[in-house]
């Protein structure tokens, strides 16, 4: 999925980008490429988990501004953890755990989209 966005770049960020000759869009793209529950949970010792930590912190800080079905969230996070724990207990590699995590994320997305569609059609 591609999108065009406009951002207000704070002075501190712009200064660092200029000093290190980094295009802001390159940095932002690199950051968002690292936001991943499957990678985060299947590689607990990896150094590239910070973007997902930031995402989780954002969810916590902005909880009152997000509309999340907590029952679905709990169900799919439990399923996600159960599948990953089974794979890790079987000494499967991180790639298998990531793939299993992505399958759960796909199921979760389908459930969320079905719920939203049902809400729209039920209240027309």
Secondary structure, DSSP 8 states (H G I E B T S, - for coil): ----------HHHHHHHHHHT--HHHHHHHHHHT--HHHHHH-TT-STTHHHHHHHHHHHHTGGG----HHHHHHHHHHHHHHHHHHHHTT--HHHHHHHHHHHHHHHHHHHHHHHHHHHHHT-
